[in-house]
């Protein structure tokens, strides 16, 4: 029974690590979108 719990714990840790990687990737994508938007707004202000 203890061996099964250890295996489940390892699987849970792997799932948690995968979720954290996906969240970091998503946050990075959101940040890049916002960064692009601010660059466009600044370039529009310079044109006028």
N, C-alpha and C positions, 0 to 999 in steps of 0.2 A: 504494500500500500504506500509506503514512503517513497518508493522509486517512482510511482505514478505521480505523486505530488511534486517531486523534483522535476519530472519531465514537463508537467503542466506549468510549473513556475518558469522554466526556461522558455517554453512556448509563449507564455504571457509576456515575458521580457522582450522576446523577439517581436511580438506584435506591438508592444508599446514603443519600441525603437522605430519600427516602421511607421507608426502613426506620427511620432515626433518628426521623422524625416519628411513625411508628406506635409505636415503643418509648416515646417520650415520652408519647404519649397513653395507652398502657397503664399506664405508671408513674403517671400522674396519676389514672387510674381506681382503681388499687390504693390509692393514698394516700387518695383520697376515701372509699373503702369503710372503710379502717382508721379514718379520722377519724370517720365516722359511728358505728362500733362503740364507740369510746372515749366518745363523747358519750352513747350509750345506757347504757353501763355506769355512767358517772358519775351519770346521772339516776336509775338504779335504786338506787344507794347512797344518794342523798339522800332517797329515799322511805322508807327503813327507819329 
